Amino acid sequence: MLCGMVILITNVLVTLFIPERTPSKQEQIELDQLSIKSTYVDILRVMRIPNVFKLVAILLTCRIAFSCVDSVTSLKLNEKGFPKETAGLLVFFYVPFDLMFPFLIAYINSYLQWTKMQLWQNGFRLRIVASLMVISLVATFEVDENGNVPFAFISKNILIAILYSFTSSLMFTSQCGFFAKIADEAIGGTYLTLLNTVSNLGNTWPKYFVLRSIDWFTLKHEIPCIEDKPDGSPCFEIDRDGYYSVAGASLVFGVIWILYVVRTLNTFDHIPKGLWTVSRSKIDID
């Protein structure tokens, strides 16, 4: 609610007090040529650019490594006795760090002078390490004899969650900067929307397969129920939790993936902007 109000007020102030720059003659000619049809033609042409095609392939596959940790960790902790109320309260503790991380990343990179793709790659590698820490945290979690969550575990959970959030922010910030760098000014908003939509799709599509895979890799056997369930369903004891198998396999995939695409990622920063855009003079919109 608070963040929504801040965004609304900021947009109103920008609209009222920050005037738009007058376009140059060449920019005005390009703007006059724009239409709904020409914009969609541009997007279709953009999607056929070889460099954009490679970027789309990377965006659709890069999140497989973290899909299990992102999607199932909170469910697994809750299953082992971590209260939802405690998890909900901790979210408020993380918000200030999430707001601070982009500024911290920009400050650190002012000294390191890494390119956008170098930042993204290092964020990916750090996120793999943080994911291993998250998996180990889930594996070692147990409530005490009174059924309460130990304070030491909550402390470790906070520190690891902050580290994981930092790696996620590092990837997201550098990714947004790279999108803005390569976007075609003539259709900038549409271009950015296309890339962000693909990125969101890459974050979403692996979740179904991760959840199904956890069921496939989980081994369990039926045991007598201590208390009858209202729905009459049987009780099971888990022999092997598929979460750890799928999470481990995902991280192995991530290591192999980053080794395979590292050369392609390194070339992205040095590709001229003209090879990311479509020449409007060659577009037939009739």
N, C-alpha and C positions, 0 to 999 in steps of 0.2 A: 504494500500500500504506500509506504513512505517513498520507496524508489520510484513508483509510478507517478506520484505527485511531483517529485523532483524532475523527472523526465518531461512531464507535461509543462511545468513552469519554464524549464530551460528552452523547450521548443517554442513556447509563446514569446519569450524574451528575444530569442534569435530571430524569429519572424518579424518582430516589431522594431528592433534596434540595429540589426546587422543587414545592410543593403547588399544586394547581389552585384557582382562585378559585371560591368558592361562587356558583352562578348565582342571579340575582334571581328573584322569583316569576314575572315575565313571561317571562324566559328559560327557566325550568323548564317553564312551560306549552308553549312552543314546542318544547323538547327532547322533551317527552312525546309531541308530535304527530309527531315524526320517525319514519320507517321507510324501508326500502329503496325501496319503491314511491313514497313521497312525495318522496324525494330525486331519483329519476329524473324524476318529474313536474315538480319544480322546475327541473331542468336543461333539460327540453324547453321550459318556459315562459321560462327565461332566454334560450335561443337565439332565441326569437321577439321579444324586446325590441328595438325599433329601434336603440337605441344600441349594444347588444351586437352586433347584426347588422353595423353599420358598423365596429365594432372588429374583428370577425372578418375582414371584407373587407380591412381594412388589414393585419392580421397575415398574411394569406395572400398578399399582393402586395408587401410592403415589402422582402422579402429578394431579390427578383428582381435588384435593382441590384447585389448583392454576390455572387450565386451563382457566377458565373464565377471571380471572384478567390478566393473561399473554396474552391472545389472543384478548380480546375485549376492554380493557380499552382505548388504544390509539385510536381505532375507535370511541368509545363513546365520548371521549373528542373532537375529530375532528368534530363529528356530532353536538356537542353543541357549536362549534365555536372556538375551540383551533386550531390555525393555524399549518399546517404541517411544515411550515418553522421554526417556533419557536421550535417545537418538535425535528426537525432535528438538530438545533443548540445546543439544550440541551444535545444531545447524546455525543457531543465532551466534554462537561463538565463532563460527568460521566466516561469517559474512564480512567483518572488517578486514580480514586477511584477503578475501577474494577481491575486495575493492582496492586494496593496497598493492596487490601483486603486479598489475600492469605498470604502475609507476616505478616499482622496484625493479622490474625487468628492464624498463627503459633506462633507468639510472645505471644499472650494472652494465648494460650494453653500450652506454656512452663511453665506457672505458675499454670494453672488450672489442667493440667494433665488428661484431659478427654480422653476417648477412642474415636475411630473413630465413632462408632455408637452413643455415647453420644453427640458428636458434631453434628452429623446428626439430631438426635432427637431434640436437642435444636434449631438448625437452622429451622427445620420444624415448631416448636411451634412459634418461632419469626416471621416466614414467614406468619403464620396465622394472627398474630397481625398486621403485616405490610399490609397484604391484606385488613383487615378491614379499615385501614387508607386510602388505595388507593380507596376503594369503597366510603368512606365518602368524599374523595376529589372530586370524579366524581359527587357525589350527590349535592355538594355545589358549583360547578363551574358555574359561569355566567359571561358573558362579560359585560363591563360597558356600559354606555349610548352611548359612541362613537364607540362601537364595538371592543374595545381593551381588551386584557387580563390584569387584574389587577396585579401589581407587587407583591402584597402580595400572590396571588395565585401561581405565578411563583416560589416564594421563598418556599412556602409550597410544591409545586410539586417537587422541587429539593431535599429538605430534605427527603421527603417520598420515592422518587425514589432511593436515596442513601441508605436509610435504607433497602428498599426492595432488592436492589442489594447486600447488605452485607449478608442478610439472604440467598439469592440464592447462593452466593459464599461460604458461610459456609456449605451449603448442598453439593455443588459440590466438594469442596476441600476435605471434609471428605469422600465423596463417592469414589473419585479417590484414596485416600489413602487406603481405605478399599479394593478396587479392587486389588491394587498392593500388599497388604498384603496377600491376599488369593490366588493369581494367581499361577498356576503351572509353575515353572521355565522352564520346558521342552517345554511348548507351551505358554509361557507368553504373547506374542503379540496377538496370536489368542484368548486366554482366555480373555484378556482385551477387545479385539474388540467385542467379543460375549456379554460381560456384558454391554459395552457402547452402543452397538446396541439395546439391550433390553431397556436400560435406555432412549435412544432417542425415541424408539417406545412408551414407556410409556408417554413421553412428547407430542407425536404427535396424537395418536389415539383418545384422548378425545375431541380434538378441533372440529371435525365435529359434535359430539353430543351436545357440548356446543352451537355452533352456531345455530343448529336446535332448541334446547330447548329455546333459547332466543326468536326465532320467535314464538314458541308455547305459551310462557308465556306472550308475549306482547299483550296488548289490545289496539285497536285503532279504530277510526271511521272516515269516509270520510267527508271532509269539502270542500267548494268551494275554488278553487285555486285563489290566488291573481293575479298571472300571469300564462298564459298557458305554460305548459311544452312542449319542442320540440317533445318529444315522445308521448305526449297526455295522459300520465299516470295520475291517480287521485292523489289528495293531502289528507293526513291523519293527524289527531291529535292524539297523543299517550295519552291514559288514564292510562296505567300502563306499565312501561318499564320492559321488561323481564330480562334485564341485572342484575338488583338488586336481583330479585328472584333467578336466576340461580347462581349468585355469592354468595349469602347468603347460598343457599342450598349446594353449593360446599364446603364452609368453614365448615358448620355443618358436612358434610361428613368427612372432614379432621379431625375434633376434634374426631369424633367417631372412625375413622380409626386409629389414633395414639394411642388411648386408647386400641384398640383391639390388635394391633401388638407390643405394647411396650415390652412385655415379650420376644417375638421372637427376636426383635432387640437387647435386652440386652444380649441374649444368643450368638449372632453372634460373639461378641468380644472374647468369651471364648471357642469357638469351635476350637479344634486343626486343624492346617493347613492340616494335612493329610486327614481330613474328607471333605476338599474342593477340593481335587485333585484325580486323577485317577492313580492307580498303573500300571505302564507300563508293569510290568512283567505278568500281568493278561490279557493283551490285545492281541488278536489274529489278526494279520494283514495279514494273508495269504489269 
